[in-house]
Amino acid sequence: MFKKLKYGIAAVALFAACTPVQAGEYVTGEVINVSPMYHSFLERNPQKVCGEYMVTNRQGSASGDVLTGMIVGGLLGKGLTGNDRGAATGAVFGGLIGADKFQNRPVYNTTQRRCSVQYNEIQVQKVIGYQVTVKVEGQLISVQTQSHPGQYMQLYRETTYVTQ
């Protein structure tokens, strides 16, 4: 039992002796250069566009004229021939006459307002950060920041010490 404990303590001591020690401090550096970093993308903005359009119409309903012609033609065909084939032929001719009747109706024009959505596309460049060159104790260091740093910048300098 004591032997295992002794080996455990020795292992911990060995690990502690070989573990690097870190120390850090804040240092102030002079900003030498600031370059914005961009992200480019295409932005689509919807826009409602309306206009007045001339529309040509006919009075009445085409389907009503055709249906009426088919019914009257079917009844006349059945009445004249006495069979269903005559009724079918009369319905076809009656429908054609009804459609022709609609084509001969007077035409009138109206103005209708129609709207649609169109998209304007623009190229957008957005600043996503800054590439900054800082002079600290005579050394130039390059870092990236999310905001503009100004004339001076604080950096955290970390030093690692290792025993041999």
N, C-alpha and C positions, 0 to 999 in steps of 0.2 A: 504494500500500500504506500509506504513512504518512498519507495523506489520510483513509483509512477509519479508521485507528487514532485520528487526531486527532478525527474526528467522534464516534467511540465514547466517547472519554474525555469529550468535551464533553457528550454525552447523559447519561452517568453522573453527572457533576458537577451538571447541571441537575436530574436526578431526586433526587439527595441533598439539594440545596438546597430542594426543594419538599416533601420527605417530612416529615410531622409527627413530632415527637418526643414520646414518651410517658414519663411518670414516675408512679410509684405509691408508696403507703405505707399501712401499716395504722393505722387509727384505732379508738379504743374509744368506743362509744356506750352511753348508758343506755337500757335497754328500758322504754318507756312503756306499751305495750299488747301483749298476746299473745292472739290469737283462733284456736282450733283450726279446721281445715278438715276436713270430714267427707265420706266416701263411704258412701252407704247402699245396701244390697243385701239380697236375700232369701236366707236360708240354709236349706237342706233337710237335716234330720238323720234318717237311717233309724232305725226302732225296730221290733224284733220283738215282735209281739203274738200271744199264744197263748190259746186258749180250749177248753173242753170242750163238745162238741155231741152231742145225742142223734140217733142214726141208726137208722132202721127198716129191717130186713132180712127176707127170706123164706128159709126153709131150702131148700137145693138150688139148681139152676141152671135158669133159664128156657130157655136154648138147648138144654140136654140134653133137657128134656121135649118141646119142640117138635120137635126132630130125631127123637127116638124115636117120637113120634106120627106124623110124616110117613113114616117107614120102615114102621111097622106098617100105617098106612092105605094106603100104596102097594101093599104086598104083598097086603093083603086085597082092594083094588080090582082088582088084576090077577087074583087068584085067582077072584073072583066073576064078573068080566065077561070075562076072557080077552083083553083088549086094553089098549093103552097109555093110552087115554082114561080107562078105569076106574081104572088105576093112578094117573094124575094127579089125578083127582077124589078118590080115596081118600087120596092124600098131602096134599091141601089140607085135607080134613076131619080127618085125623089130626093135622096141625099145629095146627089150631084147638082140637081137644080137648086136645092136649098143653099149649098155652098156658093154657087154662082150668084145667087140672090144677095148673099152677104158681100161679095166682092163688088157689087154695083151700088152699095150704100154710100152715102156721102162721107167724105173724109174731113176731119178737122184736126187742127194742131193745138197742143197744149205745151206749157212750159213746166217741167218738173225739176225740183231741186234734188240733186244726188250728192251724197258725201261718201268719201272713202278715206282710209288711213294710209298715208305714205310715210316712209321712213327716210330721214336725213341721216347720212352716215358721215361722221367726222373722225379724223385721226386725232387721238388724244395722247399726250405724253404726260405722265404723272411722275413726280419726283418720289422715289421710294427710299432714298437715303443719300448719304454723302461719303465720298472717299476723301479722307482727311490725312494730310501729312503734318506731323507734329515734331517739333524739335525739343528733345528732352536731354539736358546735360550734354549738348554737342552731337547727339545722335538723332538721325531722322527716323521716325517710326510712322508706318502707314496703318491706319485703322478705318473702320467703317462705322458710321453713326446714323441714327434715324433722324436726328434733328441737326440743324446748322449749329456748329460748336461755338462760334464767336471768335474772339481774338486769342483767348487762352483756354486750355483744356486740362482737366485733372485726369490722370491715368493711375491705375493701381499697378505698381511694380512688385512682382513676386520673385523672391530669391530662394533657391533650394540648396541646402547644405547636406552633404552625404559624408558619413565617416568611412574610413578605409580600414 
